[in-house]
């Protein structure tokens, strides 16, 4: 089977999931092509694969921990071109895939439908209308148009893969709002993680160790600084900061001895395996990776990013960790870290999440789904 994986480049969660699927398909002997842009394309290539350049589709803009929907809409429109869909159509003609998997990338769905190629949507956010509420008439009108568009998209695809635990354990269930007439096309695969916990050799780190992945966007720098200040308050707790492509560690002077900066890494899983707790934003991908490795979570969702706020609330509600704010003071952050490290209930619940992820084996489940459903064209 010839498979084309297309991914949204805003946030590395989309990319990480596609890499997990690509690895699974390649191991099973299928032909895989990746389509990406920006630092998502960079990550695909650093992992060792070849990626085709595709047009960017969404640009997120914000500052001080807050997502600006108005500015994001304006920037996205500024970066868009009528010729973008033609580029995707040309890519499909060159590759002639048997199936397209489009992770949050809607141009790929439109192009695949036009070419009459089976197409599956991979995604965790099905309530995008929330992003546009109570943000003024311009944003509100955009929200109505977007809702109508994605509802038609979800009805048009051959299947919808939700890369999450099945209900009632889904982290994204507050964002799961879909018309009932498409229920038969929905498949909860389980987390799509590149490596199972048992397959990874842990990074040798001093314990207890807190892994911070904050730093993918510049407007999270305030959170980054607060976590760094919390680290200074207790030298007995160690920290590893994976700073992301948008943060320069040199801008943070006076790094304490219990803190290590790794810069950006294309393979964070040895750090997950060697840590005791994760501090992250509210992105679905990293939350699921943390749970698949059995780690309690402190989540700092981007303010006014409804999907992330819903994800973080579910993490707290299910007892996997706590939802914090970029206004949370370092002293309170440290208190939360101590609670998650010391209270056995958090370790017990996240251990069960790890076991369920291993049982579900999301990448293999998606591969088996496509092997059953997709008819391969004769050479």
C-alpha positions in Angstrom: 0.0 0.0 0.0 1.2 3.5 -0.9 0.4 6.0 1.9 0.8 9.8 1.9 0.9 11.4 5.4 0.1 15.1 5.4 0.5 17.2 8.6 -0.3 20.5 10.1 2.9 22.3 11.1 1.5 24.3 14.1 2.7 22.4 17.1 4.8 19.2 16.9 2.1 16.9 18.1 0.7 16.4 14.5 4.2 15.6 13.3 5.0 13.2 16.1 1.8 11.3 15.4 2.6 11.1 11.7 6.1 9.8 12.5 4.6 7.1 14.6 2.3 6.0 11.8 5.0 6.2 9.2 7.3 4.0 11.3 4.5 1.5 11.7 3.6 1.4 8.0 7.2 1.2 6.9 8.0 -1.7 9.3 5.0 -3.6 7.9 6.4 -3.1 4.3 4.2 -0.3 3.0 5.5 2.7 1.0 5.2 5.9 2.9 5.5 9.6 1.8 5.5 12.5 4.2 4.2 16.0 3.4 5.1 18.8 5.8 6.3 22.4 6.2 8.3 24.6 8.6 9.9 22.9 11.7 7.6 19.9 11.2 9.4 19.2 7.9 12.7 19.7 9.8 11.7 17.2 12.4 10.7 14.6 9.8 14.0 15.0 8.1 16.0 14.9 11.3 14.2 11.6 12.1 15.7 10.2 8.9 12.8 10.5 6.5 12.3 12.5 3.3 9.5 15.1 3.4 7.8 16.8 0.5 7.3 20.5 1.0 3.6 21.5 1.3 2.0 24.9 1.8 1.4 26.1 5.4 -2.3 26.2 6.3 -2.5 27.7 9.7 -0.4 30.2 11.6 -0.8 30.8 15.4 0.1 34.1 16.9 0.1 35.3 20.5 2.1 36.8 23.3 2.5 36.4 27.1 1.0 32.9 27.2 -2.2 34.0 25.3 -3.3 33.0 21.8 -4.7 35.8 19.7 -7.3 34.4 17.4 -7.8 37.7 15.5 -4.0 37.9 14.7 -3.9 34.2 13.9 -6.7 34.6 11.4 -5.0 37.6 9.8 -1.6 35.9 9.6 -3.1 32.7 8.2 -4.9 34.7 5.4 -1.7 36.6 4.7 0.3 33.4 4.2 -2.4 31.7 2.1 -2.5 31.6 -1.7 -5.0 30.3 -4.2 -2.2 28.2 -5.7 -1.8 26.2 -2.5 -4.4 23.6 -3.5 -2.8 23.2 -6.9 0.5 22.3 -5.2 -1.2 19.5 -3.3 -3.0 18.3 -6.4 0.3 18.1 -8.2 1.8 16.2 -5.3 -1.0 13.6 -5.4 -0.6 13.2 -9.1 3.2 12.6 -8.7 2.8 10.1 -5.9 -0.5 8.4 -6.8 -1.1 7.2 -3.2 -3.6 4.4 -2.4 -4.7 6.5 0.6 -4.1 9.9 2.2 -3.9 10.4 6.0 -4.3 14.1 6.7 -3.4 15.1 10.3 -5.1 18.4 10.8 -4.4 19.5 7.3 -7.5 20.3 5.4 -6.0 21.1 2.0 -5.0 17.5 1.7 -8.6 16.3 2.3 -9.9 18.7 -0.4 -7.3 17.6 -2.9 -7.7 13.9 -2.2 -11.5 14.1 -2.6 -11.0 15.9 -5.9 -8.6 13.1 -7.1 -11.1 10.5 -5.8 -8.4 9.0 -3.4 -9.5 7.5 -0.1 -8.7 10.0 2.7 -8.8 9.7 6.4 -8.7 12.7 8.8 -6.5 12.3 11.9 -7.3 14.8 14.6 -8.3 15.4 18.2 -10.1 18.8 18.0 -13.7 18.7 16.8 -15.1 21.8 18.4 -13.1 24.6 16.7 -16.1 26.9 17.0 -15.1 27.4 20.6 -12.0 29.3 19.5 -14.2 32.1 17.9 -16.7 32.7 20.7 -16.9 36.1 22.4 -14.0 37.6 20.4 -15.8 40.2 18.4 -18.0 40.2 15.3 -15.2 39.7 12.8 -13.9 36.6 14.6 -17.4 35.4 15.3 -18.3 35.5 11.5 -15.0 33.6 10.8 -16.1 31.0 13.4 -19.4 30.4 11.6 -17.7 29.9 8.3 -15.1 27.6 9.8 -17.7 25.5 11.6 -19.6 25.0 8.3 -16.5 24.1 6.5 -15.1 21.5 8.9 -18.5 19.9 9.4 -18.7 19.3 5.7 -15.1 18.0 5.7 -15.8 15.5 8.5 -18.8 14.2 6.6 -16.8 13.8 3.4 -13.8 11.7 4.5 -13.7 7.9 4.5 -12.8 7.8 8.2 -11.8 9.8 11.2 -9.0 8.6 13.4 -9.0 10.0 16.9 -5.5 9.5 18.3 -6.7 9.3 21.9 -7.8 6.7 24.5 -11.3 5.5 23.7 -14.2 7.0 25.7 -14.6 7.4 28.7 -10.8 7.8 29.0 -10.3 10.3 26.2 -8.3 13.4 27.1 -10.0 15.2 24.2 -13.6 14.4 25.1 -14.5 18.0 25.9 -13.4 18.9 22.3 -15.2 16.0 20.8 -18.4 17.5 19.3 -19.4 15.8 16.1 -22.8 15.2 14.2 -24.2 11.9 15.2 -24.6 10.9 11.5 -20.9 10.3 11.2 -20.4 8.1 14.2 -19.8 5.0 12.1 -16.6 6.6 10.6 -15.0 7.4 13.9 -12.1 5.3 15.2 -10.4 5.9 18.6 -7.0 4.4 17.9 -5.3 5.0 21.2 -2.2 7.2 21.5 -0.1 7.4 18.4 3.4 7.2 19.9 6.6 6.5 18.0 8.0 4.2 20.7 6.3 2.1 23.4 7.7 2.7 26.8 9.2 -0.7 27.0 11.1 -0.2 23.8 13.0 2.9 25.0 16.2 3.1 27.0 15.9 5.7 29.7 18.2 8.7 29.7 20.3 8.6 32.8 19.0 11.5 34.9 19.3 12.4 38.6 16.0 11.7 40.6 13.6 13.1 41.2 13.6 14.6 37.7 11.1 17.0 36.2 11.0 17.2 32.5 9.8 20.5 31.1 8.8 20.7 27.4 7.7 24.4 27.5 9.2 26.5 24.8 7.7 25.7 21.4 6.3 29.2 21.0 7.9 32.5 22.1 4.8 33.6 24.0 5.3 30.8 26.4 8.6 32.3 27.6 6.9 33.7 30.8 5.9 30.2 31.8 9.4 29.0 31.1 10.9 31.6 33.4 8.4 30.8 36.2 9.3 27.1 36.0 13.0 28.0 36.1 12.4 30.2 39.2 10.6 27.3 40.8 13.6 25.1 40.2 15.8 27.5 42.1 13.6 27.2 45.2 14.5 23.5 45.9 17.9 22.2 44.8 16.8 18.6 45.7 14.5 18.4 42.7 16.2 18.1 39.3 15.0 19.5 36.0 15.5 18.9 32.4 14.4 21.6 30.0 13.7 20.6 26.4 13.5 24.2 25.2 12.0 23.8 21.8 12.9 25.5 18.5 11.5 28.9 19.6 13.6 29.5 22.7 17.3 30.5 23.0 18.7 29.2 26.4 21.2 32.0 26.4 18.5 34.5 27.3 18.1 32.9 30.7 21.1 33.7 32.9 22.0 32.2 36.2 21.0 28.6 35.5 21.0 26.7 38.8 23.0 23.4 39.2 19.8 21.3 39.4 18.8 22.4 35.8 19.9 21.0 32.5 19.1 22.5 29.2 19.0 20.1 26.3 17.9 22.4 23.5 15.7 20.9 20.9 15.7 17.1 20.4 13.9 15.1 17.7 13.7 12.1 20.1 12.4 13.1 23.6 11.3 9.7 24.6 14.5 8.6 26.5 13.9 11.8 28.6 10.3 10.8 29.2 11.5 7.3 30.3 14.1 8.8 32.7 11.8 11.4 34.3 9.3 11.3 37.1 7.0 14.2 36.0 6.3 16.3 32.9 5.6 20.0 32.7 4.1 21.0 29.4 1.5 23.2 27.7 -1.9 21.8 26.9 -1.1 20.3 23.5 -2.8 17.0 22.9 0.3 15.3 21.5 2.7 15.8 24.5 -0.1 15.1 27.0 -0.7 11.7 25.3 3.0 11.0 25.1 3.4 11.7 28.8 0.5 9.4 29.8 1.8 6.7 27.4 5.0 6.8 29.5 3.1 6.8 32.8 4.1 10.3 33.9 2.0 12.7 36.0 1.5 16.1 34.3 1.6 19.8 35.2 -0.2 21.4 32.2 0.1 25.2 31.4 -2.5 25.6 28.6 -2.2 28.6 26.3 -4.7 31.2 27.6 -7.7 31.6 25.3 -6.7 28.4 23.5 -10.0 26.6 24.2 -8.8 23.2 23.1 -5.7 23.2 25.3 -7.7 24.6 28.3 -10.1 21.7 27.9 -7.3 19.1 27.6 -5.6 20.5 30.7 -8.9 20.4 32.6 -9.5 16.8 31.7 -5.9 15.9 32.9 -6.8 17.4 36.3 -10.3 15.9 36.4 -9.1 12.4 35.7 -6.4 12.6 38.3 -3.4 12.6 36.0 -2.0 15.9 37.2 -2.9 19.6 37.5 -3.9 22.5 35.3 -1.9 25.6 36.0 -1.8 29.2 34.5 1.0 31.4 33.3 0.1 33.6 36.3 0.9 30.7 38.7 3.8 31.9 40.9 7.0 29.8 41.2 6.2 28.9 44.9 2.9 27.4 43.8 4.5 25.6 40.9 6.9 24.0 43.4 4.1 23.0 45.7 2.3 21.3 42.8 5.5 19.5 41.8 6.0 18.1 45.3 2.4 17.0 45.5 2.6 15.1 42.2 5.9 13.5 43.1 4.8 12.5 46.6 1.2 11.5 46.2 0.9 7.8 45.1 -2.5 8.3 43.6 -1.0 10.2 40.6 1.6 7.6 39.9 -1.1 4.8 40.1 -3.4 6.5 37.6 -0.8 7.4 35.1 0.7 3.9 35.4 -2.7 2.5 34.3 -2.8 5.0 31.4 0.6 3.6 30.3 -0.6 0.1 30.4 -3.8 0.9 28.4 -1.7 2.7 25.7 0.5 -0.4 25.3 -2.6 -2.6 25.1 -4.3 -0.4 22.4 -1.1 0.0 20.3 -2.4 2.9 18.4 -0.1 2.8 15.3 -0.7 -0.9 14.7 -4.5 -0.4 15.2 -4.5 2.3 12.4 -2.4 0.2 10.1 -4.8 -2.8 10.5 -7.8 -0.5 9.9 -6.4 0.7 6.6 -5.2 -2.7 5.5 -8.9 -3.8 6.0 -10.6 -0.8 4.4 -8.4 0.5 1.6 -8.3 -1.2 -1.8 -4.8 -1.1 -3.3 -4.6 0.0 -6.9 -3.2 -2.6 -9.3 0.4 -1.6 -10.6 
